Amino acid sequence: MYILGDIGNTDTKIFLVSKRNKILKRITFISKKISNNQLKILFKKNKIQINKIEKILFCSVVPNTFKIIKNYFSKITKVKCNEVKNLNLKSMIKIKVDYKQVGSDRITNAISLLDNKNNYIILDFGTATTFDVLIKNTYMGGIIAPGIKLSLNTLSDRATLIPKIELKRMKKVIGSNTLSAVRSGFFWGYAGLIDNMINLIKKETRKSFKVVLTGGFSDLFTSSIKSKVKHNQDITIKGLIKISEQIK
C-alpha cells in the first residue's frame, strides 16, 4: 500500500492507496495545526498498518507541515517520505518556468491530466484561485488570483456591517439586501474573472483548451460560466498516483 498526500495552505489530505491504485481511505485535517501526537491518533483511528506501507509521497505548499509529517514517518518506518518537487520529473513533463516558483500541487495536477495530445487549463479553487496552462506535455505557467473564501473572510473582517457569508450559486445579479449583494458580487465577479482569464489564455497562446475545474468552490461554477468545463475533484490524488509509479 502507498500513503499519498496533498498539503495545502488550509487543509492536508492523506490517502491510503492500494497497489492497484484504488483509494482505500481519505484523511483530512487542518494543515497548520498538525503535530506528531495528532498524526499518531489519526493513523491509529483509521487503522493504518504502517508495516504494510511501501511508498510515501506528498505534494506540499506548507514546508513546516511537510517537515512535521516527514519527521513523524522517519520515526515509525524506514520508507522514505518523498516530496514531489524533490523528484526528477523531467521524463514525465516539460516545465517552461522556474521550477522553484511553481507549487508542487500545481505540477501534480498538470501531470494528472498530461496525455501528450490535448491542451488543458486547470482551474483550482483553493486558498488562492489558480489557473495552470498545460500545452500537450509542457507546463507553460499560470495565473494566481485571490481565493474566494479568503476574500470573503477578509471582507467580513474589515467591513463591520458585512457578516460571514457562505457563497451560493446566484440567479439574479442585482442583490436586494447586503447578503445577496455580496453573494452576487463574488459569484458573478468570479464567473467573469474565470471567463476572462480563459479567453486571455486562448488569445495569448492561440490554442484551444480543455478546461478542468477542481477544489473547494469548483462545483458552483461548472454550469455558471460561458466556457465548457469538466469538474474533477480527484485530479491531485490521480497525479500523485501517476508520480508514485516513478518511485522505486
C-alpha positions as CSV (number, residue, x, y, z in Angstrom):
1,M,0.0,0.0,0.0
2,Y,1.0,3.6,-0.5
3,I,0.5,6.8,1.5
4,L,-0.1,9.8,-0.8
5,G,-0.8,13.3,0.5
6,D,-1.7,16.8,-0.6
7,I,-0.6,19.5,1.9
8,G,-2.4,22.7,1.1
9,N,-2.4,26.1,2.9
10,T,-5.8,25.3,4.5
11,D,-6.2,21.5,4.6
12,T,-4.0,18.5,4.3
13,K,-5.4,15.4,2.7
14,I,-3.8,12.0,3.2
15,F,-4.8,9.0,1.0
16,L,-4.2,5.3,1.6
17,V,-3.9,3.8,-1.9
18,S,-3.6,0.1,-2.9
19,K,-1.0,-1.2,-5.4
20,R,-3.9,-1.3,-7.9
21,N,-4.4,2.4,-7.4
22,K,-7.6,2.1,-5.5
23,I,-8.2,4.8,-2.9
24,L,-8.9,2.9,0.4
25,K,-9.0,5.8,2.9
26,R,-9.1,9.6,2.9
27,I,-8.0,11.6,5.9
28,T,-8.3,15.4,6.1
29,F,-7.0,17.8,8.8
30,I,-6.1,21.5,9.2
31,S,-2.5,21.9,7.8
32,K,-1.1,24.3,10.3
33,K,-2.5,22.6,13.4
34,I,-0.9,19.2,12.9
35,S,1.5,17.6,15.4
36,N,3.2,14.2,15.9
37,N,0.7,13.3,18.5
38,Q,-2.2,14.2,16.3
39,L,-0.8,12.1,13.4
40,K,-0.4,9.2,15.8
41,I,-4.0,9.4,16.8
42,L,-5.2,9.9,13.2
43,F,-3.3,6.8,12.0
44,K,-4.5,4.7,14.9
45,K,-8.1,5.8,14.5
46,N,-8.0,4.9,10.8
47,K,-6.3,1.6,11.4
48,I,-3.4,2.2,9.0
49,Q,-0.8,-0.5,9.3
50,I,2.5,1.2,8.8
51,N,4.4,-2.0,8.2
52,K,2.4,-2.6,5.0
53,I,3.3,0.8,3.5
54,E,5.8,0.6,0.6
55,K,5.8,4.2,-0.7
56,I,5.1,7.6,0.8
57,L,4.6,10.7,-1.4
58,F,3.4,14.3,-0.8
59,C,2.9,17.4,-2.7
60,S,3.2,20.4,-0.4
61,V,2.9,24.2,-0.3
62,V,3.4,24.3,3.5
63,P,7.1,23.4,4.3
64,N,6.6,23.3,8.1
65,T,3.7,20.9,7.9
66,F,5.6,18.6,5.5
67,K,8.6,18.7,7.9
68,I,6.4,17.5,10.8
69,I,4.9,14.7,8.7
70,K,8.3,13.7,7.3
71,N,9.7,13.6,10.9
72,Y,6.8,11.5,12.1
73,F,7.3,8.9,9.3
74,S,11.0,8.8,9.9
75,K,10.3,7.6,13.5
76,I,7.9,4.8,12.6
77,T,9.1,3.4,9.2
78,K,12.2,3.1,7.0
79,V,10.2,4.0,3.9
80,K,11.3,7.4,2.6
81,C,8.8,10.2,2.7
82,N,9.1,11.9,-0.7
83,E,8.0,15.3,-1.8
84,V,7.0,15.9,-5.5
85,K,9.4,18.8,-6.0
86,N,12.4,16.8,-4.9
87,L,11.8,14.1,-7.5
88,N,13.2,14.2,-11.1
89,L,10.1,14.5,-13.2
90,K,11.8,15.5,-16.5
91,S,10.8,12.3,-18.1
92,M,7.1,13.0,-17.2
93,I,6.6,16.7,-18.0
94,K,8.5,19.7,-19.5
95,I,8.3,22.9,-17.5
96,K,8.8,26.2,-19.2
97,V,9.1,28.3,-16.0
98,D,11.3,28.4,-13.0
99,Y,10.7,25.1,-11.3
100,K,11.2,26.5,-7.8
101,Q,8.5,29.1,-8.3
102,V,5.7,26.5,-9.1
103,G,3.8,24.8,-6.2
104,S,4.2,21.0,-6.2
105,D,0.4,20.7,-6.1
106,R,0.1,22.6,-9.5
107,I,2.8,20.3,-11.0
108,T,1.0,17.3,-9.7
109,N,-2.3,18.5,-11.2
110,A,-0.7,19.0,-14.5
111,I,0.9,15.5,-14.5
112,S,-2.5,14.1,-13.6
113,L,-4.0,15.3,-16.9
114,L,-0.9,15.0,-19.1
115,D,-1.7,13.0,-22.2
116,N,0.6,14.5,-24.9
117,K,-2.4,15.2,-27.1
118,N,-4.6,17.8,-25.5
119,N,-4.1,21.2,-24.1
120,Y,-5.5,22.0,-20.6
121,I,-6.4,24.9,-18.4
122,I,-6.6,23.7,-14.8
123,L,-8.6,26.0,-12.5
124,D,-8.1,25.2,-8.8
125,F,-10.3,26.9,-6.2
126,G,-8.0,26.7,-3.2
127,T,-6.7,29.2,-0.7
128,A,-5.7,31.0,-3.9
129,T,-7.6,30.7,-7.2
130,T,-5.1,29.3,-9.7
131,F,-5.0,28.8,-13.4
132,D,-2.4,26.5,-14.8
133,V,-1.7,26.1,-18.6
134,L,-0.7,22.8,-20.0
135,I,0.1,22.5,-23.7
136,K,0.5,18.8,-24.6
137,N,3.4,17.7,-22.5
138,T,4.6,21.1,-21.4
139,Y,3.6,23.1,-18.3
140,M,3.6,26.7,-19.6
141,G,2.9,28.6,-16.3
142,G,-0.2,30.1,-14.8
143,I,-2.1,32.8,-13.0
144,I,-2.7,33.3,-9.3
145,A,-5.8,35.2,-8.2
146,P,-7.2,35.8,-4.7
147,G,-9.0,32.8,-3.2
148,I,-12.8,33.1,-2.9
149,K,-13.0,32.0,0.8
150,L,-10.1,34.1,1.8
151,S,-11.5,37.2,0.1
152,L,-15.0,36.6,1.6
153,N,-13.4,36.3,5.1
154,T,-11.3,39.4,4.6
155,L,-14.3,41.5,3.5
156,S,-16.4,40.5,6.6
157,D,-13.4,41.0,8.9
158,R,-12.7,44.5,7.5
159,A,-16.3,45.7,7.0
160,T,-18.2,45.9,10.2
161,L,-21.7,45.6,8.7
162,I,-21.0,42.6,6.5
163,P,-21.4,39.2,8.2
164,K,-19.6,36.0,7.5
165,I,-21.2,34.7,4.2
166,E,-21.4,31.3,2.6
167,L,-21.2,31.6,-1.1
168,K,-24.0,30.1,-3.1
169,R,-25.0,30.0,-6.8
170,M,-27.0,33.1,-7.7
171,K,-29.6,33.5,-10.4
172,K,-30.0,37.3,-10.2
173,V,-27.2,39.8,-10.5
174,I,-28.8,42.7,-8.5
175,G,-29.0,42.0,-4.8
176,S,-31.9,43.0,-2.7
177,N,-30.0,43.1,0.6
178,T,-26.4,43.0,1.9
179,L,-26.3,39.2,1.9
180,S,-27.5,38.8,-1.7
181,A,-25.5,41.8,-2.9
182,V,-22.2,40.3,-1.5
183,R,-23.0,36.8,-2.8
184,S,-23.8,38.2,-6.3
185,G,-20.6,40.3,-6.3
186,F,-18.5,37.3,-5.5
187,F,-20.3,34.7,-7.6
188,W,-20.8,36.7,-10.8
189,G,-17.5,38.6,-10.2
190,Y,-15.5,35.3,-10.1
191,A,-17.5,33.9,-13.0
192,G,-16.5,36.9,-15.1
193,L,-12.9,36.6,-13.9
194,I,-12.8,32.9,-14.9
195,D,-14.3,33.5,-18.4
196,N,-11.9,36.5,-18.9
197,M,-8.8,34.6,-17.9
198,I,-9.7,31.6,-20.1
199,N,-10.3,33.9,-23.1
200,L,-7.0,35.8,-22.5
201,I,-5.0,32.5,-22.2
202,K,-6.6,31.3,-25.5
203,K,-5.8,34.7,-27.2
204,E,-2.2,34.7,-26.0
205,T,-1.4,31.1,-26.9
206,R,-3.6,30.9,-30.0
207,K,-4.6,27.4,-28.8
208,S,-7.8,25.7,-27.8
209,F,-8.1,24.1,-24.4
210,K,-10.0,21.6,-22.3
211,V,-10.8,23.3,-19.0
212,V,-10.9,21.4,-15.8
213,L,-12.2,22.8,-12.5
214,T,-11.2,21.4,-9.1
215,G,-11.0,22.5,-5.5
216,G,-13.4,24.0,-2.9
217,F,-15.9,26.1,-4.9
218,S,-15.5,24.4,-8.3
219,D,-18.9,22.8,-8.3
220,L,-20.5,26.3,-8.1
221,F,-19.1,27.4,-11.4
222,T,-19.3,24.3,-13.6
223,S,-22.5,25.5,-15.2
224,S,-22.3,29.2,-14.4
225,I,-19.6,30.3,-16.8
226,K,-19.5,30.6,-20.6
227,S,-16.7,28.2,-21.1
228,K,-17.3,24.5,-21.4
229,V,-15.7,22.8,-18.4
230,K,-15.2,19.5,-16.7
231,H,-15.3,19.1,-12.9
232,N,-12.7,16.8,-11.3
233,Q,-12.2,16.7,-7.5
234,D,-9.6,13.9,-7.6
235,I,-7.2,15.5,-10.0
236,T,-4.4,15.9,-7.3
237,I,-4.6,12.3,-6.0
238,K,-4.6,10.9,-9.5
239,G,-1.5,13.0,-10.2
240,L,0.2,11.7,-7.1
241,I,-0.6,8.1,-8.1
242,K,1.0,8.7,-11.5
243,I,4.1,10.2,-9.9
244,S,4.4,7.5,-7.3
245,E,4.9,5.0,-10.1
246,Q,8.3,6.7,-10.7
247,I,9.4,5.9,-7.2
248,K,11.4,2.6,-6.9
